[in-house]
Amino acid sequence: MSQNLRYLQLLSQKFPDIPSVTTEIINLEAIMELPKATEHYLSDLHGEYDAVSHVLRNGSGNIKEKIREVFQERLTKQEINQLATIVYYPQEKLQVLTQDMTDGEKQEFFTTTISELVELGQFVVSKYTRSKVRKAMPKDMAYIMEELLFKDSILSNKEDYYHDIINNVISLGAADRLIQAFSQLIQELVVDHLHVLGDIYDRGPAPDKIIDLLMKKKSLDIQWGNHDIIWMGAASGSRLLLANVVRICARYDNLNIIEDAYGISLRPLLSFAEKVYRDADLNGFMPKIDPDLIHLPEESKQIARMHMAIAMIQFKMEKAVIDRHPEFQTDDRLLLDKIDYDKFTITIDGKVYPLENHSFPTVDPNNPYQLTEEEEWVMEKLQAGFLNSEKLQKHIAFLYSKGSLYKVYNDNLLYHGCIPMNPDGSFMTIPIAGENLSGQALFEKFEQILRQAYKEKGSKENPCLDYVWYLWQGEGSTLFGKEKMTTFERYFVVDKETHEEYKNIYYEFRNHSQHVESILCEFGVDPQKGHIVNGHTPVKERKGENPIKADGKLLVIDGGFSKAYQKTTGLAGYTLLYNSFGMQLVTHQPFSSIEDAVVNEKDIVSTRRVVDKELDRMTVRQTDVGIALEEQVIDLKDLLNAYRNGTIKPYIK
């Protein structure tokens, strides 16, 4: 029996007769003629939960745009803003609006709002099959919603029936729930698929809440960022990457992510830091405090001592990895043995610089990279905490299940960082685990190593973790993209000449179409149709930098969700929308607060730029989903022929 016949026999179990096969072919062919659904691209979320949540709720302005399309002649600007806010925050906004209403006013308000949401919902779901819409509905309201959404718009003999449904919902006290259900459905379907191009973690206060939010999305993919993989490495058991994670959290005053969100005790580090760094010079280690938060001076000093303690542990532990891997060419990161501890100077690249900070209480000048017994104890406790945190491990497992280092989706190449390149335009060859790799092969090897590192998490010997560290800060990393990471110099050396981190030539070449087309070809993407969507580097629009590069072939969508970047970028992030009409780059201004959005209906101010406009509206048939459906139709037609010629007998009841 041929393999194809075996497959058709298996397929016949799902479609046991000619009518069922015919129905499915008709269904799939119809789906392929529907308009392409909307994709939503975000990057560099950096723990800014409130702003990220709002952008997901409003679909980068997509919901308000659809409200305008439906109601532009019937609702005022204020009424449009109110309806949009109800869709974004239904529970919170309804509470504000209805708290002082009489029963009669509530009846009128609920009737109007439900009717508007039904009309908006009909517009939003028009590009989907009824089956898909039904699956997206909250189960407790699905019957009512389906009746209202798919009501007959031609014959009016059921209008009393529809009005009666709404009136009964209100009289039974279920209006709030129905409005929330419609809002949830509209949010869900205004965007069909979400792409997150990395850096969910670090800087901002709530990356854990962002991951909880993403875990609720039905259709998404994630391209890991450099700040994600250090958490992935820490959760896999790397003490060195763990030290980086704790140091960055201390630097941005986010240690509560570790303790409160993930339940990992920092008491061992605090006790050690308070004892050993009590009288240390904390210059350069004071946390970057959010001006909206209040800290007592002594509390800030505690954080600074922990910050300094974990930074020194990190600098010491780097030596073992660097010594094991001379091919990494990271010897220039070993600086503790370049210090004159009598004169407090340091020699870097043959030049002597004065040190800004003279506190090295745990460093033995004769053996500067040796951890003390107390430092070893601290790291042992922290490692156990990271490995045993149930919530952290759940989040990291989610990142692995939905993530990758790159993805090709609907002729677009998505990645967070860069393609390491040489000045002549060729791809940089990097020695990794005994292989010399470049381009797509380098990405795939790094991803294989990342997955293996997590598979072997907690084991005493996990050599893959060394490569995860290199991926964090190595010159040949597809996530870092710089010559070196000057962390030590930024803390200890006054001269800013030593702080420079020179970018890979990729960041110059990505401005030019010939190089971008070369990258697209490397990954098997048609350069005439495809784009690169890139995150990682904030776009300094204030200084005239353009996020649309290489004649529209490459789009940079990290404009700065992170508040730490907004002073230099002049904005609060880019997102990208790709629907049946083409691509639009959306520029966002800073988000104030959820309270401001709910009470004052203050939305994020967003502007759109058309990147590519389709001459003919794009259908599902022209997408990756369409290609898969075409293959299913071919198989079903083979099964239909097999039924008709008697090769396979249909099931007869």
C-alpha positions as CSV (number, residue, x, y, z in Angstrom):
1,M,0.0,0.0,0.0
2,S,1.4,3.4,-1.0
3,Q,2.1,6.1,1.6
4,N,-0.4,8.4,-0.1
5,L,-3.2,5.8,0.1
6,R,-2.5,5.2,3.8
7,Y,-2.8,9.0,4.3
8,L,-6.1,9.1,2.4
9,Q,-7.4,6.3,4.5
10,L,-6.6,8.2,7.7
11,L,-8.2,11.3,6.2
12,S,-11.3,9.3,5.4
13,Q,-11.9,8.8,9.1
14,K,-12.5,12.5,9.5
15,F,-14.4,12.8,6.2
16,P,-16.1,9.4,5.8
17,D,-18.2,10.1,2.7
18,I,-18.5,12.1,-0.5
19,P,-20.9,14.8,1.0
20,S,-18.6,15.5,3.9
21,V,-15.5,15.9,1.7
22,T,-17.4,18.1,-0.8
23,T,-18.7,20.3,2.1
24,E,-15.2,20.8,3.5
25,I,-13.7,21.6,0.0
26,I,-16.4,24.3,-0.5
27,N,-15.8,25.6,3.0
28,L,-12.0,25.9,2.6
29,E,-12.3,27.5,-0.9
30,A,-14.7,30.1,0.6
31,I,-12.3,30.8,3.5
32,M,-9.4,31.4,1.0
33,E,-11.5,34.2,-0.7
34,L,-12.0,36.1,2.6
35,P,-9.8,39.2,3.2
36,K,-6.4,38.6,4.8
37,A,-6.8,39.1,8.6
38,T,-4.8,41.7,10.5
39,E,-1.4,41.0,12.0
40,H,-0.1,43.2,14.8
41,Y,3.6,43.6,15.5
42,L,5.1,44.8,18.8
43,S,8.7,44.9,20.0
44,D,10.8,45.8,23.1
45,L,8.0,45.8,25.6
46,H,10.5,46.0,28.5
47,G,8.1,45.4,31.3
48,E,5.8,48.4,30.6
49,Y,2.6,46.5,31.2
50,D,0.2,49.4,31.3
51,A,1.3,50.8,28.0
52,V,1.6,47.4,26.3
53,S,-1.8,46.3,27.6
54,H,-3.4,49.5,26.3
55,V,-1.9,49.0,22.8
56,L,-3.1,45.5,22.7
57,R,-6.6,46.6,23.9
58,N,-6.9,49.3,21.2
59,G,-5.1,47.3,18.5
60,S,-2.6,50.1,17.9
61,G,-5.6,52.5,17.2
62,N,-7.3,49.9,15.0
63,I,-10.4,49.8,17.1
64,K,-11.0,53.5,17.1
65,E,-10.4,53.6,13.3
66,K,-13.1,51.0,12.8
67,I,-15.5,53.0,15.1
68,R,-14.9,56.0,12.9
69,E,-15.6,54.0,9.8
70,V,-18.9,52.7,11.1
71,F,-20.1,55.8,13.0
72,Q,-18.4,58.7,11.3
73,E,-21.6,60.5,10.4
74,R,-23.6,59.6,13.5
75,L,-21.3,60.0,16.5
76,T,-19.5,63.0,17.8
77,K,-15.8,62.9,18.6
78,Q,-16.6,62.7,22.3
79,E,-19.1,59.8,21.7
80,I,-16.5,58.0,19.6
81,N,-13.9,58.4,22.4
82,Q,-16.4,57.1,25.0
83,L,-17.4,54.0,22.9
84,A,-13.7,53.2,22.3
85,T,-12.9,53.4,26.0
86,I,-15.8,51.1,26.7
87,V,-14.3,48.6,24.3
88,Y,-10.8,48.9,25.8
89,Y,-11.9,48.9,29.5
90,P,-15.5,47.8,29.7
91,Q,-15.7,46.9,33.4
92,E,-13.9,50.0,34.6
93,K,-15.6,52.5,32.2
94,L,-19.1,51.2,32.9
95,Q,-18.6,51.6,36.6
96,V,-17.5,55.3,36.0
97,L,-20.4,56.0,33.6
98,T,-23.3,54.4,35.4
99,Q,-22.5,55.2,39.1
100,D,-24.8,58.2,39.2
101,M,-27.4,57.2,36.6
102,T,-31.1,56.6,37.4
103,D,-32.7,53.4,36.3
104,G,-34.3,55.1,33.3
105,E,-30.9,56.6,32.3
106,K,-29.2,53.2,32.6
107,Q,-31.9,51.5,30.5
108,E,-31.3,54.1,27.7
109,F,-27.5,54.0,28.0
110,F,-27.3,50.2,27.9
111,T,-29.7,49.9,25.0
112,T,-27.7,52.4,23.0
113,T,-24.3,51.0,23.9
114,I,-25.3,47.4,23.2
115,S,-26.7,48.4,19.8
116,E,-23.5,50.3,18.9
117,L,-21.4,47.3,20.0
118,V,-23.5,44.9,17.9
119,E,-23.0,47.2,14.8
120,L,-19.3,47.5,15.4
121,G,-19.0,43.8,16.1
122,Q,-20.8,43.0,12.8
123,F,-18.2,45.1,10.9
124,V,-15.2,43.6,12.8
125,V,-16.3,39.9,12.3
126,S,-17.2,40.4,8.6
127,K,-13.9,39.0,7.4
128,Y,-14.2,35.8,9.4
129,T,-16.2,32.6,9.2
130,R,-19.1,32.2,11.6
131,S,-17.4,29.2,13.1
132,K,-14.3,31.2,14.0
133,V,-16.3,34.0,15.5
134,R,-18.3,31.5,17.5
135,K,-15.1,30.0,19.0
136,A,-13.9,33.5,20.0
137,M,-17.1,34.3,21.9
138,P,-17.2,34.0,25.7
139,K,-19.3,30.8,26.2
140,D,-21.7,32.3,28.7
141,M,-22.9,34.9,26.2
142,A,-22.3,33.1,22.9
143,Y,-25.9,32.3,22.1
144,I,-27.1,35.9,22.6
145,M,-24.1,37.4,20.8
146,E,-24.5,35.1,17.8
147,E,-28.2,36.0,17.5
148,L,-27.5,39.7,17.5
149,L,-24.3,39.6,15.4
150,F,-25.8,37.5,12.6
151,K,-29.3,38.9,12.5
152,D,-31.0,39.2,9.2
153,S,-30.2,42.7,7.8
154,I,-32.6,42.4,4.9
155,L,-35.8,41.1,6.4
156,S,-37.2,43.2,9.2
157,N,-39.8,40.8,10.6
158,K,-37.6,39.8,13.5
159,E,-36.7,43.3,14.7
160,D,-39.0,43.0,17.7
161,Y,-37.3,39.7,18.5
162,Y,-33.8,41.4,18.6
163,H,-35.1,44.4,20.6
164,D,-36.7,41.9,23.1
165,I,-33.3,40.2,23.5
166,I,-31.6,43.4,24.4
167,N,-34.4,44.5,26.8
168,N,-34.4,41.2,28.6
169,V,-30.6,41.3,29.0
170,I,-31.0,44.7,30.6
171,S,-33.9,43.8,32.8
172,L,-32.2,40.7,34.1
173,G,-29.1,42.7,35.1
174,A,-26.8,41.1,32.4
175,A,-26.1,44.2,30.4
176,D,-22.7,44.8,31.9
177,R,-21.6,41.2,31.2
178,L,-22.9,41.4,27.6
179,I,-21.0,44.7,27.0
180,Q,-17.9,43.1,28.4
181,A,-18.4,40.1,26.2
182,F,-18.8,42.2,23.0
183,S,-15.7,44.3,24.0
184,Q,-13.7,41.1,24.5
185,L,-14.8,39.7,21.1
186,I,-13.9,43.0,19.3
187,Q,-10.5,43.1,21.0
188,E,-9.9,39.5,20.1
189,L,-10.9,39.7,16.4
190,V,-9.7,43.2,15.4
191,V,-6.3,41.5,15.4
192,D,-6.0,38.0,14.2
193,H,-2.4,37.2,14.9
194,L,0.2,38.9,17.2
195,H,4.0,39.0,16.7
196,V,6.2,40.0,19.6
197,L,9.7,40.8,18.5
198,G,11.4,40.3,21.9
199,D,12.6,42.1,25.0
200,I,9.6,41.5,27.2
201,Y,11.9,41.6,30.2
202,D,14.0,44.2,32.1
203,R,13.8,48.0,32.8
204,G,10.0,48.2,33.3
205,P,8.2,47.0,36.4
206,A,5.9,44.2,35.2
207,P,7.2,41.8,32.6
208,D,5.4,39.0,34.4
209,K,2.1,40.6,33.9
210,I,2.9,41.0,30.2
211,I,3.6,37.3,29.9
212,D,0.4,36.5,31.7
213,L,-1.4,38.7,29.2
214,L,0.3,37.1,26.2
215,M,-0.6,33.6,27.5
216,K,-4.3,34.5,27.0
217,K,-3.8,35.3,23.3
218,K,-5.1,32.6,20.9
219,S,-2.6,33.2,18.1
220,L,0.8,34.7,18.5
221,D,4.5,34.1,18.1
222,I,7.6,35.5,19.9
223,Q,11.0,36.2,18.6
224,W,13.3,36.2,21.7
225,G,15.3,39.3,22.5
226,N,18.6,39.7,24.3
227,H,16.9,40.6,27.6
228,D,14.6,37.6,27.3
229,I,17.4,35.1,26.9
230,I,19.2,36.1,30.1
231,W,16.1,35.2,32.0
232,M,15.8,32.0,30.0
233,G,19.5,31.3,30.9
234,A,18.9,32.1,34.5
235,A,15.9,29.9,34.7
236,S,18.0,27.1,33.1
237,G,20.5,27.4,36.0
238,S,23.2,29.8,34.8
239,R,24.6,31.6,37.8
240,L,26.3,34.1,35.5
241,L,23.2,35.1,33.6
242,L,21.3,35.0,36.9
243,A,23.7,37.7,38.2
244,N,23.0,39.8,35.1
245,V,19.3,39.5,35.7
246,V,19.5,40.5,39.4
247,R,21.9,43.4,38.6
248,I,19.6,44.9,35.9
249,C,16.6,44.6,38.2
250,A,18.6,46.4,41.0
251,R,19.7,49.1,38.5
252,Y,16.2,49.9,37.5
253,D,14.6,49.4,41.0
254,N,12.7,46.3,39.9
255,L,13.8,43.7,42.4
256,N,10.2,43.2,43.4
257,I,9.8,41.3,40.1
258,I,12.1,38.7,41.5
259,E,10.8,38.6,45.0
260,D,7.1,39.4,44.7
261,A,6.2,38.2,41.2
262,Y,8.4,35.1,41.1
263,G,8.7,34.4,44.9
264,I,12.5,34.2,44.8
265,S,14.1,35.3,48.1
266,L,16.8,38.0,47.9
267,R,17.4,37.8,51.6
268,P,20.8,36.0,51.2
269,L,22.0,38.8,48.8
270,L,20.6,41.6,51.0
271,S,22.2,40.1,54.2
272,F,25.6,39.7,52.4
273,A,25.5,43.2,50.9
274,E,24.5,44.9,54.1
275,K,27.4,43.2,55.9
276,V,30.2,43.5,53.3
277,Y,29.2,46.7,51.4
278,R,27.9,48.7,54.4
279,D,30.5,51.4,54.0
280,A,31.2,51.1,50.3
281,D,31.2,54.0,47.9
282,L,27.8,53.5,46.2
283,N,28.5,56.1,43.4
284,G,27.3,54.6,40.1
285,F,25.1,52.0,41.8
286,M,22.2,54.0,43.1
287,P,19.0,52.7,41.4
288,K,17.2,54.6,38.7
289,I,14.2,55.5,40.7
290,D,10.8,56.0,39.1
291,P,9.8,59.6,40.0
292,D,6.3,58.4,40.8
293,L,7.6,56.1,43.5
294,I,8.7,57.1,47.0
295,H,11.8,55.5,48.5
296,L,13.4,56.2,51.8
297,P,17.1,57.1,51.4
298,E,18.2,54.1,53.4
299,E,16.1,51.8,51.2
300,S,17.7,53.2,48.0
301,K,21.1,52.5,49.6
302,Q,20.1,48.9,50.4
303,I,19.3,48.4,46.7
304,A,22.6,50.1,45.7
305,R,24.6,47.7,48.0
306,M,22.8,44.7,46.5
307,H,23.4,46.2,43.1
308,M,27.1,46.6,43.7
309,A,27.5,43.2,45.3
310,I,25.9,41.2,42.5
311,A,27.8,43.3,39.9
312,M,31.1,42.3,41.4
313,I,30.0,38.6,41.5
314,Q,29.1,38.9,37.8
315,F,32.5,40.4,36.9
316,K,34.3,37.6,38.7
317,M,32.2,34.7,37.3
318,E,32.8,35.9,33.7
319,K,36.4,34.7,33.8
320,A,35.5,31.0,33.9
321,V,33.4,31.2,30.7
322,I,35.9,33.4,28.9
323,D,38.8,31.0,29.8
324,R,36.7,28.0,28.6
325,H,36.1,29.6,25.2
326,P,39.0,31.5,23.7
327,E,37.1,31.5,20.4
328,F,34.6,33.9,22.0
329,Q,37.4,36.5,21.9
330,T,36.1,38.2,25.0
331,D,39.3,38.5,27.0
332,D,39.0,42.3,26.9
333,R,36.1,41.8,29.4
334,L,38.5,40.6,32.1
335,L,39.3,43.9,33.8
336,L,39.6,43.1,37.6
337,D,43.3,42.0,37.0
338,K,43.9,45.3,35.1
339,I,43.4,47.4,38.2
340,D,46.1,49.0,40.3
341,Y,44.5,48.6,43.7
342,D,47.0,51.0,45.3
343,K,46.5,53.9,42.8
344,F,43.0,53.0,41.9
345,T,43.6,53.2,38.2
346,I,42.8,50.7,35.4
347,T,44.7,49.9,32.2
348,I,42.4,49.4,29.1
349,D,43.9,48.9,25.7
350,G,47.2,50.1,26.9
351,K,45.8,53.4,28.3
352,V,45.6,54.2,32.1
353,Y,42.3,55.6,33.4
354,P,41.4,56.7,37.0
355,L,38.6,54.8,38.7
356,E,35.5,56.6,39.8
357,N,34.8,54.2,42.5
358,H,37.4,52.7,44.8
359,S,35.3,50.1,46.7
360,F,36.3,46.5,46.1
361,P,35.8,44.8,49.5
362,T,35.5,41.2,48.1
363,V,38.4,41.4,45.6
364,D,41.7,39.8,46.4
365,P,44.3,41.7,44.2
366,N,46.4,38.5,44.0
367,N,43.4,36.5,42.9
368,P,40.7,39.0,41.8
369,Y,38.3,36.6,40.1
370,Q,38.0,34.2,43.1
371,L,34.5,34.3,44.7
372,T,34.5,34.5,48.5
373,E,32.8,31.7,50.4
374,E,29.9,34.1,51.2
375,E,29.6,35.0,47.5
376,E,29.4,31.3,46.6
377,W,26.7,30.8,49.2
378,V,24.7,33.7,47.9
379,M,24.8,32.4,44.3
380,E,23.9,28.9,45.5
381,K,20.8,30.2,47.2
382,L,19.8,32.4,44.2
383,Q,20.3,29.6,41.7
384,A,18.0,27.3,43.7
385,G,15.4,30.1,43.9
386,F,15.4,30.6,40.2
387,L,15.2,26.9,39.4
388,N,12.4,26.3,41.9
389,S,10.2,29.2,41.1
390,E,7.0,27.7,39.7
391,K,5.8,30.9,38.1
392,L,9.1,31.8,36.5
393,Q,9.5,28.3,35.1
394,K,5.9,28.4,33.7
395,H,6.7,31.8,32.0
396,I,10.0,30.6,30.6
397,A,8.3,27.4,29.3
398,F,5.7,29.6,27.5
399,L,8.5,31.6,25.9
400,Y,10.1,28.4,24.6
401,S,6.8,27.1,23.3
402,K,5.8,30.2,21.4
403,G,9.2,31.6,20.6
404,S,12.2,31.3,18.3
405,L,15.2,33.5,17.3
406,Y,13.6,34.3,13.9
407,K,10.4,33.6,11.9
408,V,9.3,33.9,8.3
409,Y,5.6,34.7,8.2
410,N,3.6,35.8,5.2
411,D,6.8,36.8,3.3
412,N,8.2,38.8,6.2
413,L,11.4,38.0,8.1
414,L,11.1,38.8,11.8
415,Y,13.9,38.9,14.3
416,H,14.9,41.0,17.3
417,G,18.6,41.8,16.8
418,C,20.7,41.6,13.7
419,I,22.6,39.6,11.2
420,P,26.3,39.9,12.1
421,M,28.1,41.2,9.0
422,N,31.5,42.1,7.7
423,P,32.5,45.4,6.2
424,D,32.5,43.9,2.7
425,G,28.8,43.0,3.1
426,S,29.3,39.3,3.7
427,F,27.8,37.5,6.7
428,M,30.2,37.2,9.6
429,T,31.3,33.6,10.3
430,I,31.2,32.7,14.0
431,P,32.8,29.6,15.6
432,I,30.0,28.0,17.7
433,A,30.3,24.6,19.3
434,G,32.9,23.4,16.8
435,E,31.2,24.7,13.7
436,N,31.9,27.9,11.7
437,L,28.4,29.4,11.0
438,S,26.9,32.5,9.5
439,G,23.5,33.9,8.4
440,Q,20.5,31.6,8.8
441,A,22.6,28.7,10.0
442,L,24.0,30.8,12.8
443,F,20.5,31.7,14.0
444,E,19.4,28.0,13.9
445,K,22.5,26.9,15.8
446,F,22.0,29.5,18.5
447,E,18.3,28.5,18.9
448,Q,19.2,24.8,19.1
449,I,21.7,25.6,21.9
450,L,19.1,27.7,23.8
451,R,16.6,24.9,23.7
452,Q,19.2,22.3,24.8
453,A,20.2,24.6,27.7
454,Y,16.7,24.6,29.0
455,K,16.2,20.9,28.4
456,E,19.2,20.3,30.7
457,K,18.3,23.0,33.3
458,G,19.6,22.4,36.7
459,S,22.3,19.9,35.7
460,K,25.8,20.4,37.1
461,E,27.2,20.3,33.7
462,N,25.3,22.4,31.2
463,P,27.9,23.6,28.6
464,C,25.2,25.2,26.5
465,L,24.8,28.0,29.0
466,D,28.2,29.4,28.1
467,Y,26.9,30.0,24.6
468,V,23.7,31.6,26.0
469,W,26.0,34.1,27.8
470,Y,27.8,34.7,24.5
471,L,24.5,35.3,22.8
472,W,23.8,38.0,25.5
473,Q,27.0,40.0,24.9
474,G,29.3,38.4,22.3
475,E,30.4,40.2,19.1
476,G,29.0,37.5,16.9
477,S,25.6,37.3,18.7
478,T,22.5,37.7,16.6
479,L,20.9,39.5,19.5
480,F,23.6,41.9,20.8
481,G,25.1,43.4,17.6
482,K,28.0,45.3,19.1
483,E,31.7,44.8,19.5
484,K,31.6,44.5,23.2
485,M,29.5,45.2,26.3
486,T,31.2,47.9,28.4
487,T,29.3,47.2,31.7
488,F,32.3,47.5,34.0
489,E,33.6,50.7,32.4
490,R,30.2,52.3,32.8
491,Y,30.2,51.6,36.5
492,F,33.8,52.4,37.4
493,V,35.6,54.6,34.7
494,V,34.8,58.3,34.5
495,D,36.2,58.7,30.9
496,K,33.2,58.1,28.6
497,E,35.6,57.1,25.8
498,T,35.7,53.7,27.5
499,H,31.9,53.4,27.5
500,E,31.5,53.3,23.8
501,E,29.9,50.1,22.4
502,Y,30.5,50.1,18.6
503,K,27.7,48.6,16.6
504,N,28.1,45.9,14.0
505,I,28.2,47.2,10.4
506,Y,24.8,45.6,10.0
507,Y,23.2,48.7,11.4
508,E,24.6,50.8,8.6
509,F,23.9,48.2,5.9
510,R,20.3,47.8,6.9
511,N,19.7,51.3,5.4
512,H,20.5,50.0,1.9
513,S,18.2,47.8,-0.1
514,Q,20.9,45.6,-1.7
515,H,22.0,44.4,1.7
516,V,18.5,43.9,3.0
517,E,17.6,41.9,-0.2
518,S,20.7,39.8,0.4
519,I,19.5,39.0,3.9
520,L,16.0,38.2,2.7
521,C,17.4,35.8,0.1
522,E,19.6,34.1,2.8
523,F,16.4,33.2,4.7
524,G,14.5,32.1,1.5
525,V,12.2,35.2,1.3
526,D,11.4,36.7,-2.0
527,P,13.1,40.2,-1.9
528,Q,10.5,41.6,-4.3
529,K,7.6,40.8,-1.9
530,G,9.2,40.5,1.6
531,H,10.2,42.8,4.4
532,I,12.4,42.6,7.4
533,V,10.8,43.6,10.7
534,N,13.4,44.4,13.3
535,G,13.4,45.4,16.9
536,H,16.2,45.9,19.5
537,T,17.5,49.4,18.7
538,P,15.5,52.5,19.7
539,V,14.8,54.8,16.8
540,K,15.8,58.3,17.7
541,E,13.1,60.1,15.8
542,R,13.8,63.3,17.7
543,K,17.1,63.4,15.9
544,G,15.6,62.7,12.5
545,E,16.1,58.9,12.3
546,N,13.6,57.1,10.1
547,P,12.2,53.7,11.2
548,I,11.4,52.8,7.5
549,K,14.7,51.8,5.9
550,A,16.1,50.4,2.6
551,D,13.3,51.8,0.4
552,G,10.6,50.3,2.7
553,K,12.2,46.8,2.8
554,L,13.2,47.0,6.5
555,L,11.1,48.3,9.4
556,V,12.4,49.0,12.9
557,I,9.6,48.9,15.4
558,D,11.4,49.6,18.7
559,G,10.6,53.2,19.3
560,G,10.8,52.9,23.1
561,F,8.0,51.5,25.2
562,S,10.6,51.7,27.9
563,K,10.4,55.0,29.8
564,A,14.2,54.9,30.1
565,Y,14.4,55.5,26.3
566,Q,11.7,58.1,25.8
567,K,13.9,61.1,26.5
568,T,16.2,60.2,23.7
569,T,13.7,58.7,21.2
570,G,11.1,61.5,21.6
571,L,8.2,59.0,21.5
572,A,6.9,55.8,23.1
573,G,7.1,53.0,20.6
574,Y,6.3,51.9,17.1
575,T,4.0,49.1,16.2
576,L,3.1,47.6,12.9
577,L,-0.3,46.6,11.4
578,Y,-0.5,44.4,8.3
579,N,-4.0,43.8,6.9
580,S,-5.6,43.1,3.6
581,F,-4.9,46.6,2.4
582,G,-1.2,46.6,3.2
583,M,1.3,47.6,5.9
584,Q,1.0,50.6,8.3
585,L,3.7,51.7,10.8
586,V,2.1,53.2,13.9
587,T,3.9,55.8,16.0
588,H,2.8,56.1,19.6
589,Q,3.2,59.0,22.1
590,P,3.7,58.2,25.8
591,F,0.9,56.5,27.7
592,S,-0.2,58.4,30.8
593,S,-2.1,55.8,32.9
594,I,-5.0,53.4,32.9
595,E,-6.9,55.7,35.2
596,D,-6.5,58.6,32.8
597,A,-7.6,56.4,29.9
598,V,-10.7,55.3,31.8
599,V,-11.8,58.5,33.5
600,N,-10.7,61.1,31.0
601,E,-10.8,58.8,27.9
602,K,-7.2,59.7,27.1
603,D,-6.0,57.3,24.4
604,I,-2.5,56.9,23.3
605,V,-1.9,59.5,20.5
606,S,-0.9,57.4,17.4
607,T,-0.1,58.4,13.9
608,R,0.0,56.0,10.9
609,R,2.3,55.8,7.9
610,V,1.6,53.6,5.0
611,V,4.6,51.3,4.2
612,D,3.1,49.2,1.5
613,K,-0.3,49.4,-0.1
614,E,-1.8,46.5,-1.9
615,L,-3.1,47.3,-5.4
616,D,-5.8,44.6,-5.0
617,R,-7.1,43.7,-1.6
618,M,-5.1,40.7,-0.2
619,T,-7.0,37.5,0.5
620,V,-6.4,34.5,2.8
621,R,-5.3,32.5,-0.4
622,Q,-2.2,34.7,-0.6
623,T,-1.0,34.0,3.0
624,D,0.8,31.2,4.7
625,V,-2.6,30.0,6.0
626,G,-3.9,30.0,2.5
627,I,-1.0,27.9,1.3
628,A,-1.8,25.3,4.0
629,L,-5.5,25.4,3.1
630,E,-4.6,24.9,-0.6
631,E,-2.7,21.7,0.3
632,Q,-5.7,20.5,2.4
633,V,-7.9,21.1,-0.7
634,I,-5.6,19.0,-2.9
635,D,-5.6,16.2,-0.4
636,L,-9.4,16.3,-0.1
637,K,-9.8,16.2,-3.9
638,D,-7.6,13.2,-4.0
639,L,-9.8,11.6,-1.3
640,L,-12.9,12.6,-3.4
641,N,-11.5,10.8,-6.4
642,A,-10.6,7.8,-4.3
643,Y,-14.3,7.6,-3.2
644,R,-15.5,8.0,-6.8
645,N,-13.2,5.4,-8.4
646,G,-13.6,2.9,-5.6
647,T,-10.1,2.9,-4.3
648,I,-11.5,3.8,-0.9
649,K,-15.1,2.9,0.1
650,P,-17.1,5.6,1.8
651,Y,-18.6,4.9,5.2
652,I,-22.3,4.1,4.9
653,K,-24.6,4.3,7.9
